[in-house]
Amino acid sequence: MILENKESKLINILKGIKSCAVAFSGGTDSTLLLYYLSKLNIRTKAYTFHSYLYPESELIEAEKTALQLNIKQEIIYFDPLEMIENIKYNPKERCYICKKYMFSILKQKAEKDGLEVIIEGSNYDDRKDFRPGFKAVQETGALSPLDMAALTKNDVRNLLKKAGLNYNKPSFACYFSRFPYNMEISREMIDIISKSESYIHSLGFNSARVRYHDKTARIEASEKHIKEIVNNKEIREKIITNLKSLGFIFICIDLEEYKTGSMNRLI
């Protein structure tokens, strides 16, 4: 199906909605949904969940986007380690447990605000990976219009580009995804990952990820960034010094180019 046909299908899906609550992370997928909802003048409210599992920059960008698109937004702050049972043990079903928690709250918010439908931004490519969170979304009765219209991640970026919006924003999964499954996670461990990635991003490697393997940090990055890090002694030494100051003993770079969900190789 060509992109124009997929776009038309998405618009027709959204036109069938009178009012909606959007699970809005500020990423490319949910941003595209907000764009079309705004364009179609559908009564919409965006709900953004935020915690220490995401950098503050993600929240700031989400707020800017909602304001730019003239969509009312509510920020829902939560403490996952305290408020979501057993999530600290990082089970394989972590995303299901977390999404179930968030979407149950979202359902209550939508009902209170008189919004008839909950929608979220899973795209067609998400079917290719291990996505237990999608089951929780479906159980809540939420709709996934991008998936329904068969829009892939590349399609989403092309439509954002066409709309004049940020289409190059890297995908961002929560910090739990940096840890192996079935490892007990503490707030301190999350802070170490947050600080490690923030520092590496500040050097210009904004899509890099730091995976936590006890005292070993495994850095994943694009092929271009791998070459830049490996070939620049000054940058390597900066990264090594910073990550060792945070408690890592061994600093490794993964020679395989960064891909989302790399920890899923372990299951």
N, C-alpha and C positions, 0 to 999 in steps of 0.2 A: 504494500500500500504506500503510495507516495505521500510526502509530508503534508501537502495541501489537503488531501482527503482525511488524514488523521486529525489535522487541525479542525476541519469542519465537523468531524465526529465529536471531538472534545467540546466544541462550542454548542453543539446540539444537546450533548449530555448536560452541560451546565445550564442551558436554557430551560431545562426541565425542573430546575431547582428554584424554589421561591425564596428560601433563606437558608443560610448554612453557617456552621461553625467549622473553621479550618484549623487543623493541627499544623501550625506554622513554625518551622524551625529557622527560616531565613535562608535555607539552601535553595538551589536552583529549581528543584521540583515544586516545592510549595510556593516559591515566588512566582512561577509561571501560573499556577492556579489562581493566586491573588490577582495577577495581572488581568486574566480573562474575566474573573468575577467582577473586578472593578470596571472593566470595559463594558460588560453586559449589565451593569447597574443592579446586580443581584445583592440583596441585603446580606451582608457578610460581617462576621467578626472573627478575627484571628486570635488564636490562643497559643502562646509560646511558653513551653515549660523550660525552666532554667535552673541549673544547679552547678556545683563544682565539677560536674562531668563534662562541662563545656567551657571554653575560654570566654571571658567577658566580651571579647571582640565579636563573638557570634551573636550575642544578645544585642549589642549596639547596632550591628548591621541589620538584624531583623527589625529593630525598631525604626531604623532609617527607611527601610524598604516599605514597611506598612504605612509610614507617614507619606512617603513619596506616592504610593498608590491610593492614598486617602481611604485606608481600611482601618476601622477601629480595632485596637489590639489590647489584649489583657495578658500580662505576664504572670505566670504561675510558678512561684519559687517552691522548691521542695528539696528535702535531704534524702537521697536514695538509700544510703546505708542505714539511716534511722527509720525511714518510713516504709520501705519495701521489704517484706519478710524474705529472708534467705538470699537476698540479692548479693550480699557481701561474699558469698561463696562462689560467685561467678559460674553458675551452672550453665549447661548447654542451652537451656531454655531461658536464659537471662533476658533476651529481648522480648520473649513472650510475656514473662512476668512483669517486666518494666512497662511494656506497651499496654498490658491489661490494666495495670494500675493507672497509667496516665489517661487512657481512653475511658475508663470508668468515671474519672473526674471530669473529663471533657464532656461526657454524655450528660452528667448532672448540670454542668455549666450551660450547655446548649439548651437543655430543657428549661432552666431558670431564665435564660435570656430569650426564650421563645423562638429558637432557631430549629427548623424542622429536620435538617440533615447535617451529619458530620462528614467531612471529606478530608482526605489526606493525600500525600504526594508520592506514593509508591509508583514507580514507572514500570514499563514492560520488561526492562532488563533485570529488574529485581527478582524475577522468577528464576534466574539462572543461578542464584546463590542460595545458601542456607539462610532463610529468613523466617524464623519462628515468630517474629513480631507481627508478621502479616496475618497470621492466624488470629491473633488477639484483635487486630483491626477488624477482621471479618466478623468475629464473634460479637463485637460491639455494634455491628450493623453499619459501620462507616463505609463510605464509597471511596473508591480510588480511581478518579476519572482519567488520569494519565494512563494507567494500566488498561482501563476499559477501552481507551482510544488507541491502544497499541503503540503509544509513544515511548520510544527508547530514550536513554540518557542523551544520546547525540541529537535526537529530535528536539528534546527539551532545550538544549543549548542553542540550537539553530533558531528556535522560535523566540527565545530570549534575545538573541542577537538581532533578529528582525524587529523586535519590540523596543530596541535601544536600551535594554537592561543588562546588568552584569551577567554574562554567560560563561565566564571563565572561572567562577568561584570553585575552588577544589571541594570535593565531597568531604564531609566531616562526620565520622561516627564517634559516639561518646567514648570517653577514656577507658571504660570497661573493656572495650575491644582491643586494648593494648596488652591485655593479660591473658595467659593461657586459661582455658576453661578449668573449673574445679579448683582454682587457687583462691584462698581467702584473701580478700582485698581490704586494705585499710585506707583511711583518708590520707595518711602520710604517703602511701604508695601512689595514690592518684595525684597528689601534689607534686611528687617527683617527676612523674610523666608529664604533667602539665608544664612544669618549669623547663624540663628538657626540650619539649617540642617548641615552646615559646621562644627559647633561645635559638634553636636551629632555624626557626621561621624568621627570626630577626636578622639572620645572616642572608636571607633571600631565598631560602629553600622552603617555600610556603606549603608545599604538599607533602613534606616529609613526615614520617611517623616513627615514633620510638616504641618498640615492643619490649615489654618487661619480662626478663627471664632471670629472676632472682638478682644476682649481682652483675648480670650481663645485660647491656642495652643493645638491642638489634635495631639499627636504623634502616628504614625503608625509604627510598626516594625514587624519583623518576630517573631514567637512564642518563639524561643530561646532567642532573644534579649529582648522581653517583660519580660521574667523570670529574665534575668540578671539585667535589670533596676529595676524591682520591688523588687528584693531580695538584692540589693546593695544600702544601704543608702547613701554611699559616692557619688556614681554615680548619684543617684536621686537628691541629694543636688546640685551637680555641674550643672546638667541640669536645675533645677529650678532657681538657681541663675543666670545662663547665660540668659535664656529666659526671666526672669523678668527684667533683665537689658536692654533688647531690647524692653520692653513695654508691654509684656503680664502680665496679673494679675493672670490668672488661667492656670495651666499646667496640662494637662490630658494625660493619655495614653489609647489608644483604645484597649480594650481587644480582639477585633477581629483581627486576623493576617492581616498584610499589604497585600493589593491587589491593582494592578494598577486600576486607574479609579474609586476610591471609591466615589468621589464626584458625579459620575453619578447616585448614589442611590437617589439623590435628584430630578431627572427628571423622 
